[in-house]
Amino acid sequence: MALIPSTILTGFLGAGKTTLLKRILSENHGLRIAVIENEFGQENIDNEILVQDSNEHIVEMNNGCICCTVRGDLIVALTALAQKRDAGLLHFDRVVIETTGLANPGPVAQTFFVDEEVGSHYMLDAIITVVDARHAMGQLDLHEEAQRQVGFADRLLLSKTDLVESAELDALKRRLTRINPRAPIAHVDFGRAPLAEVLDLRGFNLNDKLELDPHFLSAATAQVHEHEHEHEHEHGADCASDCDSHGHTHNHSRHSDDIAAFVFKSSQPFDSAKLDEFLGGLVQVYGPRMLRYKGVLSMQGAERKVVFQGVHQLMGSDLGAKWGEHEERGSKMVFIGKNLPKDIFISGLEQCLV
């Protein structure tokens, strides 16, 4: 049986998550969506399915933050939904999990990989983060949760863009790109967004044979470098310069984001044994600070690409497509995390090359 695609919908307080979700549920798309909502409240978690209409089922989780104390209950809720679906008691095509505005999406994402029962029924499709264009700069300055929500995102949806000047919006987009260069940015207008911007993105799935767009950083790098004094850290011709918070825009002195991204690229293949050992060590030491990491790798002697990604201490890889006869082989990796020592990562990866 096909796995149930699941979307994590996150964003800081007041960003517009619920407005977006209500729009999705009210559209005439023919999809049957089960929703797990997480709000703060005094009552215990209620896993009862509240039928709103024939096409949606709501699970309300009212005991604190879905990303921490109630993660076990998230597993229970997902398992119960799957069991009812298998028994023919519920009919739904996909799941949307709406987190609280103060949630760290990382542990929510881990839920799909740490529990065998959940993993056998569900596929984590993507993490969607709604960003309040009016208040995001201040939220990113003051709240690490806001930075983490951006850092984990597979897609960023900007709300309330009509409330800011174009220059402010451009500055925010540059900052979001520094934090997470791999997440496309789109606009959402009073909750209106094409379903293609939210569902079936295949943006985050450890077991799916994903490909990184070979140009996924080109636009982001151009945006950042246009407004930065570039700091070139050469690691040889095969290693890409970084796109992180150590660059300085004209206004960047006001924003010292702990969460940032950097990239490693090489045309040389990796020695698989050396790479496995090095990555294992990285995860042991820096795993709690490694929000997201992902790449397409060229391994010595391998005719197929290796797709690699993970979240925190959970790391996985899978075989991808065969290298094309005339395709230039190489590796592309992006790391997003909190105060990660880029130099250690880059130098260690270089030592794993053949």
C-alpha positions as CSV (number, residue, x, y, z in Angstrom):
1,M,0.0,0.0,0.0
2,A,1.3,3.5,-0.9
3,L,2.6,5.6,1.9
4,I,0.4,8.5,3.1
5,P,2.0,11.8,2.2
6,S,2.2,14.1,5.2
7,T,2.9,17.8,5.5
8,I,4.2,19.7,8.5
9,L,2.8,23.2,8.5
10,T,4.8,25.6,10.8
11,G,5.5,29.2,11.3
12,F,5.8,31.7,14.2
13,L,2.8,33.0,16.2
14,G,0.4,34.9,14.0
15,A,2.1,34.1,10.7
16,G,-1.1,32.8,9.2
17,K,-0.9,29.0,9.4
18,T,-4.5,28.4,10.3
19,T,-5.7,30.8,7.7
20,L,-3.8,28.9,5.1
21,L,-5.0,25.5,6.4
22,K,-8.6,26.7,6.3
23,R,-8.2,27.8,2.7
24,I,-6.7,24.4,1.7
25,L,-9.6,22.5,3.4
26,S,-12.3,24.7,1.8
27,E,-11.0,24.5,-1.8
28,N,-12.8,22.2,-4.2
29,H,-9.8,20.0,-4.9
30,G,-11.3,16.6,-4.2
31,L,-8.6,15.6,-1.7
32,R,-9.4,14.0,1.6
33,I,-7.2,15.5,4.3
34,A,-6.7,14.5,7.9
35,V,-5.5,17.3,10.0
36,I,-3.6,17.1,13.3
37,E,-3.8,20.4,15.2
38,N,-1.7,21.4,18.1
39,E,-2.7,24.3,20.3
40,F,-2.0,25.3,23.9
41,G,-4.7,24.4,26.4
42,Q,-5.5,23.1,29.8
43,E,-7.1,19.9,28.8
44,N,-5.4,16.6,28.1
45,I,-4.7,15.4,24.6
46,D,-7.8,14.3,22.8
47,N,-7.2,11.8,20.1
48,E,-10.8,11.6,19.1
49,I,-11.5,12.2,15.5
50,L,-13.7,15.2,15.1
51,V,-15.5,14.9,11.7
52,Q,-16.0,18.4,10.2
53,D,-17.4,17.1,6.9
54,S,-17.0,14.1,4.7
55,N,-13.5,15.1,3.5
56,E,-11.7,16.2,6.6
57,H,-10.9,14.7,10.0
58,I,-9.3,16.8,12.8
59,V,-7.2,15.5,15.6
60,E,-6.9,18.2,18.3
61,M,-3.8,17.9,20.5
62,N,-4.2,20.4,23.4
63,N,-1.4,19.5,25.8
64,G,1.6,21.8,25.0
65,C,4.0,21.7,22.1
66,I,3.7,19.0,19.5
67,C,7.5,19.2,19.0
68,C,8.5,18.1,22.5
69,T,6.4,16.7,25.3
70,V,3.7,15.3,23.2
71,R,5.7,13.7,20.5
72,G,4.7,10.3,21.8
73,D,1.1,11.3,21.4
74,L,1.7,12.4,17.9
75,I,2.9,8.8,17.2
76,V,-0.3,7.5,18.8
77,A,-2.5,9.9,16.8
78,L,-0.8,9.0,13.5
79,T,-1.0,5.3,14.3
80,A,-4.7,5.6,15.3
81,L,-5.5,7.4,12.0
82,A,-3.7,4.7,10.0
83,Q,-5.5,1.9,11.8
84,K,-8.9,3.5,11.3
85,R,-8.0,4.1,7.6
86,D,-7.0,0.4,7.2
87,A,-10.2,-0.7,8.8
88,G,-12.3,1.4,6.4
89,L,-13.5,3.6,9.3
90,L,-11.8,6.7,7.9
91,H,-11.0,7.8,4.4
92,F,-8.2,10.3,3.7
93,D,-5.5,10.7,1.2
94,R,-3.0,12.8,3.1
95,V,-2.2,14.3,6.5
96,V,-1.4,17.9,7.5
97,I,0.2,18.6,10.9
98,E,-0.2,22.2,12.1
99,T,2.3,23.0,14.9
100,T,2.1,25.8,17.4
101,G,3.8,29.1,16.6
102,L,6.6,28.3,19.1
103,A,7.3,24.8,17.8
104,N,10.7,23.5,16.7
105,P,9.8,21.3,13.6
106,G,12.8,19.1,14.0
107,P,11.4,16.5,16.4
108,V,8.1,16.5,14.6
109,A,10.0,15.5,11.4
110,Q,12.0,12.9,13.4
111,T,8.7,11.2,14.4
112,F,8.3,9.9,10.8
113,F,11.6,8.0,11.1
114,V,12.0,6.9,14.7
115,D,8.8,4.9,14.9
116,E,8.4,1.8,12.8
117,E,4.6,1.9,12.7
118,V,4.5,5.5,11.6
119,G,7.2,4.9,9.0
120,S,5.3,2.0,7.5
121,H,2.2,4.1,6.9
122,Y,3.4,7.7,6.3
123,M,5.9,9.6,4.1
124,L,7.0,13.0,5.2
125,D,6.3,15.1,2.1
126,A,7.6,18.5,3.2
127,I,7.9,21.1,5.9
128,I,6.1,24.3,5.0
129,T,6.9,27.4,7.0
130,V,4.7,30.5,6.8
131,V,6.6,33.7,7.5
132,D,5.0,37.0,8.6
133,A,6.6,39.6,6.4
134,R,5.5,42.4,8.7
135,H,7.1,41.0,11.9
136,A,9.6,38.4,10.7
137,M,12.8,40.5,11.2
138,G,12.1,41.1,14.8
139,Q,11.0,37.5,15.4
140,L,14.2,36.2,13.8
141,D,16.2,38.6,16.0
142,L,14.5,37.5,19.3
143,H,13.4,33.9,18.9
144,E,15.5,30.9,18.0
145,E,12.3,29.0,17.2
146,A,11.6,31.4,14.3
147,Q,15.1,30.7,13.0
148,R,14.6,27.0,13.3
149,Q,11.3,27.1,11.5
150,V,13.0,28.8,8.6
151,G,16.0,26.5,8.7
152,F,13.9,23.3,8.5
153,A,11.6,24.5,5.7
154,D,11.4,22.9,2.4
155,R,9.3,25.8,1.2
156,L,8.8,29.3,2.7
157,L,5.4,31.1,2.2
158,L,5.5,34.9,2.9
159,S,2.3,36.3,4.4
160,K,1.3,40.0,4.9
161,T,3.5,41.2,2.2
162,D,1.0,44.0,1.5
163,L,2.0,45.5,4.8
164,V,5.6,46.1,4.0
165,E,7.6,48.2,1.5
166,S,9.3,46.5,-1.3
167,A,12.8,47.3,0.2
168,E,11.8,45.7,3.5
169,L,10.5,42.6,1.7
170,D,13.7,42.3,-0.3
171,A,15.8,42.5,2.8
172,L,13.7,39.8,4.5
173,K,14.1,37.5,1.5
174,R,17.8,38.0,1.5
175,R,17.9,37.1,5.2
176,L,15.7,34.0,4.7
177,T,18.0,32.9,1.9
178,R,21.0,33.2,4.1
179,I,19.4,31.0,6.7
180,N,18.1,28.5,4.3
181,P,19.2,28.7,0.6
182,R,17.5,25.6,-0.5
183,A,13.9,26.5,0.3
184,P,12.0,28.3,-2.5
185,I,10.1,31.4,-1.4
186,A,6.6,32.1,-2.5
187,H,3.8,34.5,-1.4
188,V,0.5,33.6,0.3
189,D,-2.3,36.2,0.2
190,F,-4.8,35.9,3.0
191,G,-4.3,32.2,3.0
192,R,-4.6,31.8,-0.7
193,A,-1.8,29.7,-2.2
194,P,-1.8,27.2,-5.0
195,L,-2.0,23.6,-3.8
196,A,1.2,23.0,-5.8
197,E,3.0,25.3,-3.3
198,V,1.9,23.2,-0.3
199,L,1.1,19.6,-1.2
200,D,3.0,16.8,-3.0
201,L,6.3,18.7,-3.0
202,R,8.4,15.5,-2.2
203,G,10.7,18.0,-0.5
204,F,11.7,15.9,2.5
205,N,11.7,12.1,2.4
206,L,14.7,10.1,3.6
207,N,13.8,7.0,1.6
208,D,12.7,8.6,-1.7
209,K,15.2,8.8,-4.5
210,L,15.3,12.6,-4.6
211,E,17.5,14.7,-6.8
212,L,18.7,18.2,-5.9
213,D,18.2,20.7,-8.6
214,P,21.7,21.4,-9.9
215,H,20.9,25.1,-10.0
216,F,19.1,25.2,-6.6
217,L,21.7,27.6,-5.1
218,S,22.3,29.8,-8.2
219,A,19.6,32.3,-7.5
220,A,20.2,32.4,-3.8
221,T,23.9,32.9,-4.2
222,A,23.3,35.7,-6.7
223,Q,20.9,37.4,-4.3
224,V,23.2,37.2,-1.3
225,H,26.4,38.2,-3.2
226,E,24.7,41.2,-4.8
227,H,24.4,42.7,-1.3
228,E,27.4,41.3,0.5
229,H,31.1,41.9,0.8
230,E,32.1,38.4,-0.3
231,H,34.3,36.4,2.0
232,E,36.0,33.9,-0.2
233,H,37.2,30.8,1.7
234,E,39.0,28.8,-1.0
235,H,39.1,25.1,-0.6
236,G,40.2,24.3,-4.0
237,A,38.4,24.6,-7.3
238,D,35.9,21.9,-6.4
239,C,34.6,23.4,-3.1
240,A,31.8,26.0,-3.2
241,S,32.0,29.2,-1.3
242,D,29.5,29.4,1.5
243,C,26.2,31.2,1.8
244,D,26.0,31.8,5.5
245,S,25.6,34.4,8.2
246,H,29.3,35.3,8.3
247,G,28.8,37.4,5.1
248,H,27.9,41.0,5.8
249,T,25.2,43.0,4.1
250,H,24.9,46.7,4.6
251,N,22.3,46.0,7.4
252,H,23.5,42.7,8.5
253,S,25.2,44.0,11.6
254,R,21.8,44.1,13.2
255,H,21.1,40.4,12.5
256,S,23.3,37.7,14.0
257,D,21.4,34.6,13.1
258,D,22.7,31.6,14.8
259,I,21.1,29.3,12.2
260,A,22.8,29.5,8.8
261,A,23.7,27.3,5.8
262,F,26.8,26.4,3.9
263,V,27.6,24.3,0.8
264,F,30.2,21.8,-0.2
265,K,30.7,20.8,-3.9
266,S,33.3,18.6,-5.5
267,S,33.9,16.9,-8.8
268,Q,36.0,14.3,-7.1
269,P,34.3,11.1,-5.9
270,F,34.1,10.2,-2.3
271,D,35.7,7.2,-0.6
272,S,32.6,5.6,0.9
273,A,34.3,4.1,4.0
274,K,36.0,7.4,4.9
275,L,32.8,9.4,4.3
276,D,30.7,7.0,6.4
277,E,33.2,7.3,9.3
278,F,33.4,11.1,9.0
279,L,29.7,11.7,8.8
280,G,29.0,9.4,11.7
281,G,31.4,11.4,13.8
282,L,29.8,14.7,12.8
283,V,26.4,13.4,13.7
284,Q,27.6,12.2,17.1
285,V,29.2,15.5,17.9
286,Y,27.1,18.1,16.2
287,G,23.8,16.2,15.6
288,P,21.7,18.3,17.9
289,R,22.8,21.5,16.0
290,M,22.4,20.0,12.5
291,L,18.9,21.0,11.5
292,R,18.9,19.8,8.0
293,Y,21.4,18.3,5.6
294,K,21.0,17.0,2.1
295,G,23.0,16.1,-1.0
296,V,23.6,14.1,-4.1
297,L,26.9,12.3,-3.9
298,S,29.4,10.7,-6.4
299,M,31.0,7.7,-4.8
300,Q,34.1,5.9,-6.1
301,G,33.3,3.0,-8.4
302,A,29.5,3.6,-8.2
303,E,27.4,3.9,-11.4
304,R,24.5,5.4,-9.5
305,K,24.1,8.6,-7.5
306,V,23.8,8.4,-3.8
307,V,21.1,10.6,-2.2
308,F,22.0,11.6,1.3
309,Q,19.9,13.6,3.9
310,G,19.0,13.8,7.5
311,V,17.7,15.8,10.4
312,H,19.7,16.1,13.7
313,Q,21.1,12.7,14.6
314,L,18.9,10.9,12.0
315,M,20.9,10.4,8.8
316,G,20.0,8.2,5.8
317,S,21.1,7.5,2.2
318,D,19.7,5.8,-0.8
319,L,20.7,5.0,-4.3
320,G,19.5,7.4,-6.9
321,A,19.5,7.4,-10.7
322,K,22.4,6.2,-12.8
323,W,24.9,8.8,-13.9
324,G,24.3,9.8,-17.5
325,E,26.8,8.8,-20.1
326,H,27.8,12.4,-20.7
327,E,26.8,13.8,-17.3
328,E,29.5,15.6,-15.3
329,R,29.8,13.6,-12.0
330,G,30.2,15.5,-8.8
331,S,28.8,15.9,-5.2
332,K,26.6,18.7,-3.9
333,M,25.9,18.9,-0.1
334,V,24.1,21.6,1.9
335,F,24.2,21.8,5.7
336,I,21.8,24.0,7.7
337,G,22.4,24.3,11.4
338,K,23.1,26.3,14.5
339,N,26.6,27.7,14.8
340,L,28.1,24.7,12.9
341,P,31.9,24.9,12.4
342,K,32.0,25.2,8.6
343,D,35.8,24.8,8.4
344,I,35.7,21.5,10.2
345,F,33.0,20.2,8.0
346,I,34.7,21.3,4.8
347,S,38.2,20.1,5.6
348,G,36.8,16.8,6.8
349,L,34.8,16.2,3.7
350,E,37.8,17.1,1.5
351,Q,39.8,14.4,3.3
352,C,37.1,11.9,2.4
353,L,37.6,12.5,-1.3
354,V,39.5,9.9,-3.4
